Amino acid sequence: MLAVDEKRLGDLVEHFYRAFLAADREALAKVVVSEAAWVVRLDTALSGAHVGPDGIAALRRRIDELTAGTWRPLREDSFDIAASQWHAVIMDRFLAERGERRLDSHEAVVLAVEDGRITRLFHYLHDPAAFGAFWSR
């Protein structure tokens, strides 16, 4: 297992984030191993393990479908990335509408990286109850 320098890891994670926002499966495949799972906790329409580039791109498309395309980061440049040799964290604020429901959520995704590829993703929410209510089935 090789460590990745912090600058290179930050670049890799930014590439991942932009590919996720675009639901770009091919770009995700360059940085995410096929076994990597993004687990969305709680009991919502998004919950479960979204595995590999296909699952992660499908998650993004599902978000778009459920919000009629309204889900978005606060701004194009509103995200931050913190990185070490082994992990990175993407932090951003997301807005969306679903009928009468409104989402305004600060979220963080922790990514574990081995040999220059993302191997695990963990999702943290500032307000799990509001997230759960917005994304309820």
DRENLO-119207 format. One record per atom (N, C-alpha, C): y, x, z negated; residue in one letter. Coordinates in steps of 0.1 Angstrom, whole numbers, padded with zeros to 4 digits, always signed. Atoms other than C-alpha are relative to their C-alpha. Last residue first. Example, Ala and Ser with C-alpha at 12.3 -4.5 7.8 and 13.67 -1.06 7.14 Angstrom:
// residues 2
-0011-0009+0000s;-0011+0137-0071s;+0011-0008-0008s;-0012+0009+0000a;-0045+0123-0078a;+0012+0009+0000a;
This chain:
// residues 137
+0007+0007-0011r;+0075-0394-0006r;+0004-0014+0003r;+0011+0008+0004s;+0101-0377-0028s;-0006-0007+0012s;+0011-0001-0009w;+0122-0350-0012w;-0012-0009-0003w;-0005+0000-0014f;+0155-0360-0028f;-0012+0000+0010f;-0005+0013-0004a;+0140-0370-0061a;+0004+0000+0015a;+0011+0009+0000g;+0119-0338-0064g;+0005-0014+0005g;+0008-0004-0011f;+0149-0316-0056f;-0011-0010+0002f;-0008+0004-0012a;+0170-0334-0081a;-0007+0003+0013a;+0000+0015+0000a;+0143-0330-0108a;+0008-0006+0012a;+0012+0005-0005p;+0137-0293-0099p;+0000-0016+0001p;+0001+0013+0005d;+0174-0284-0104d;-0013-0007+0006d;-0009+0001+0012h;+0180-0247-0100h;-0001-0013-0006h;-0010+0010-0001l;+0149-0243-0078l;+0009+0000-0012l;-0007+0004+0012y;+0126-0214-0073y;+0012-0009+0002y;-0013+0008-0001h;+0102-0208-0044h;+0005-0005-0014h;-0001+0009+0012f;+0076-0181-0044f;+0013-0006+0001f;-0013+0006+0001l;+0065-0163-0011l;+0000-0010-0012l;-0001+0011+0009r;+0036-0139-0007r;+0014-0005-0001r;+0013+0004+0004t;+0025-0113+0018t;+0000-0012-0009t;-0001+0009+0011i;+0057-0104+0038i;-0014-0006-0003i;+0001+0014-0004r;+0051-0074+0060r;+0000-0009-0013r;-0010+0005-0009g;+0062-0038+0058g;-0001-0014+0005g;+0001-0007-0013d;+0031-0023+0043d;+0009-0007+0010d;+0009-0011+0000e;+0032-0048+0014e;-0001+0005+0014e;+0002-0007-0012v;+0061-0072+0007v;-0010+0011-0002v;+0007-0012+0002a;+0064-0099-0019a;-0003+0007+0013a;+0010-0004-0009l;+0091-0125-0013l;-0006+0013-0004l;+0004-0014+0003v;+0110-0144-0038v;-0011+0003+0009v;+0014-0002-0004v;+0127-0176-0025v;-0002+0015-0002v;+0004-0014-0002a;+0157-0188-0044a;-0014+0001+0005a;+0014-0004+0000e;+0174-0222-0043e;-0002+0015+0002e;+0001-0015+0000h;+0207-0238-0051h;-0014+0004-0001h;+0010-0008+0008s;+0205-0274-0041s;+0002+0015+0002s;-0009-0012+0002d;+0230-0300-0029d;-0007+0009-0010d;+0006-0013+0006l;+0208-0328-0015l;+0012+0010-0001l;-0007-0012-0003r;+0221-0364-0009r;-0006+0012-0007r;+0001-0011+0009r;+0201-0396-0008r;+0007+0012+0005r;-0011+0000+0010e;+0214-0427+0009e;-0001+0012-0009e;-0005+0014+0002g;+0193-0422+0041g;+0012+0001-0010g;+0012+0008-0003r;+0180-0386+0037r;+0004-0015-0003r;+0000+0014+0002e;+0210-0362+0037e;-0013-0006+0004e;+0007+0009-0009a;+0211-0325+0034a;+0002-0014-0004a;-0005+0014+0000l;+0228-0295+0018l;-0008-0008+0010l;+0004+0008-0011f;+0213-0261+0009f;+0006-0014-0002f;-0003+0014+0004r;+0226-0233-0013r;-0002-0009+0012r;-0009+0007-0008d;+0212-0198-0008d;+0002-0014-0006d;-0007+0010+0007m;+0194-0170-0025m;+0009-0007+0009m;-0010+0006-0008i;+0168-0148-0008i;+0006-0011-0008i;-0003+0013+0003v;+0149-0125-0031v;+0011-0005+0009v;-0014+0004-0004a;+0132-0093-0022a;+0002-0015-0004a;-0003+0014-0001h;+0102-0075-0035h;+0014-0002+0005h;+0012+0009-0001w;+0084-0042-0034w;+0003-0014+0002w;+0010-0005-0009q;+0109-0014-0028q;-0011-0010+0002q;+0004-0013+0006s;+0138-0034-0043s;-0011+0005+0010s;+0013-0007-0004a;+0158-0061-0026a;-0003+0012-0008a;+0001-0011+0009a;+0185-0087-0033a;-0014+0006+0003a;+0014-0006+0001i;+0194-0109-0004i;+0001+0011-0010i;+0000-0014+0006d;+0224-0133-0005d;-0015+0005+0000d;+0012-0006+0007f;+0229-0164+0016f;+0003+0014-0005f;+0000+0003+0014s;+0262-0182+0024s;-0012+0005-0008s;+0000-0012+0007d;+0268-0166+0058d;-0001-0002-0015d;+0008-0009-0007e;+0259-0195+0081e;-0002+0013-0008e;-0007-0006-0012r;+0274-0219+0056r;-0010+0010+0006r;-0015+0003+0002l;+0261-0242+0029l;+0008+0005+0012l;-0007-0008+0010p;+0226-0238+0044p;+0014-0004-0002p;-0007-0013-0005r;+0214-0267+0064r;+0004+0008-0012r;+0002-0011+0010w;+0194-0300+0062w;+0005+0013+0006w;-0012-0002+0009t;+0210-0327+0084t;-0002+0012-0009t;-0008-0012-0004g;+0185-0326+0113g;+0012+0003-0009g;-0007+0003-0013a;+0172-0361+0108a;+0009+0011+0004a;-0015+0002+0003t;+0165-0352+0071t;+0008-0003+0013t;-0003+0009+0011l;+0127-0357+0072l;+0015-0002-0003l;+0004+0014-0003e;+0123-0343+0107e;+0004-0010-0012e;-0009+0006-0010d;+0143-0312+0100d;-0003-0014+0003d;-0013+0002+0007i;+0124-0305+0068i;+0010-0006+0009i;+0002+0012+0008r;+0091-0310+0087r;+0014-0003-0007r;-0001+0011-0009r;+0103-0285+0114r;-0001-0013-0008r;-0014+0001-0005r;+0110-0259+0087r;+0001-0012+0009r;-0008+0004+0011l;+0076-0265+0071l;+0014-0002+0004l;+0002+0015+0001a;+0059-0263+0105a;+0008-0005-0012a;-0008+0006-0011a;+0075-0228+0110a;-0002-0015-0001a;-0014-0001+0004i;+0061-0218+0076i;+0009-0006+0010i;-0003+0010+0011g;+0026-0232+0084g;+0015+0001-0004g;+0001+0013-0005d;+0025-0214+0118d;+0004-0010-0011d;-0012+0003-0009p;+0038-0181+0105p;+0000-0015+0005p;-0002-0008-0012g;+0012-0180+0077g;+0012-0005+0008g;+0006-0013-0002v;+0003-0207+0053v;+0003+0006+0013v;-0003-0001-0014h;+0024-0236+0040h;-0003+0015+0004h;+0000-0014-0005a;+0009-0243+0006a;+0002-0001+0015a;+0013-0006-0005g;+0017-0277-0008g;+0002+0014+0004g;+0009-0008+0009s;+0047-0299-0014s;-0012+0005+0006s;+0001-0014-0004l;+0072-0309+0013l;-0010+0008-0008l;+0004+0000-0014a;+0069-0347+0010a;-0001+0014+0005a;-0010+0005-0009t;+0072-0342-0028t;-0006+0000+0014t;+0007+0010-0008d;+0050-0337-0058d;+0010-0007+0009d;-0004+0014+0003l;+0063-0305-0075l;-0009-0009+0009l;+0006+0007+0012r;+0057-0271-0060r;+0006-0014-0001r;-0011+0009+0004v;+0064-0257-0025v;-0006-0009-0011v;+0004+0011+0007v;+0040-0228-0019v;+0012-0008-0005v;-0012+0004+0007w;+0048-0204+0008w;-0003-0013-0007w;-0002+0015+0003a;+0015-0189+0017a;+0013-0002-0007a;-0011+0003+0010a;+0009-0155+0033a;+0002-0015-0001a;+0005+0006+0013e;-0026-0153+0049e;+0012-0004-0009e;+0006+0013-0003s;-0013-0147+0085s;-0005-0007-0013s;+0014-0001-0002v;+0010-0119+0074v;-0006-0014+0001v;+0008+0007+0010v;+0047-0125+0078v;-0015+0001+0003v;-0004-0004+0014v;+0072-0102+0095v;-0009-0006-0011v;-0003-0015+0000k;+0064-0102+0133k;+0001+0005-0015k;+0013-0008-0001a;+0046-0136+0130a;+0003+0015+0000a;+0007+0000+0013l;+0079-0152+0118l;-0012+0009+0000l;-0007-0010+0008a;+0096-0141+0151a;-0006+0000-0014a;+0002-0013-0006e;+0069-0159+0171e;+0007+0011-0009e;+0013-0004+0004r;+0070-0190+0149r;-0003+0015+0004r;+0005-0009-0010d;+0107-0195+0152d;-0013+0007-0003d;+0014+0005-0002a;+0115-0225+0130a;-0006+0008+0011a;+0002+0003-0014a;+0152-0214+0135a;-0014-0006+0003a;-0011+0010-0003l;+0160-0214+0098l;-0002-0005+0014l;+0004+0012+0007f;+0126-0196+0092f;+0010-0011+0004f;+0012+0006-0008a;+0134-0170+0119a;-0004-0013-0007a;-0005+0006-0013r;+0168-0164+0103r;-0011-0006+0008r;-0008+0012+0003y;+0152-0160+0069y;+0006-0006+0012y;+0008+0011+0004f;+0125-0136+0081f;+0008-0013-0002f;+0007+0004-0012h;+0149-0114+0099h;-0008-0012-0003h;-0010+0007-0008e;+0171-0113+0068e;-0007-0005+0013e;-0001+0014+0007v;+0139-0104+0048v;+0011-0008+0008v;+0012+0008-0003l;+0131-0075+0072l;+0001-0014-0005l;-0001+0004-0015d;+0167-0062+0071d;-0012-0009+0003d;-0011+0010-0001g;+0167-0063+0032g;+0001-0005+0015g;+0005+0013+0005l;+0133-0045+0033l;+0010-0011+0001l;+0009+0005-0010r;+0147-0018+0055r;-0006-0013-0004r;-0008+0004-0011k;+0177-0013+0032k;-0009-0006+0011k;-0007+0013+0003e;+0155-0013+0001e;+0008-0005+0012e;-0013-0003+0005d;+0130+0013+0014d;+0008-0013-0001d;-0010+0000-0011v;+0095-0001+0019v;+0014+0003-0006v;-0013+0006+0004a;+0067+0008-0004a;+0009+0000+0012a;-0012-0009-0001l;+0033+0016+0011l;+0012-0008-0004l;-0012+0009+0000m;+0000+0000+0000m;+0012+0009+0000m;
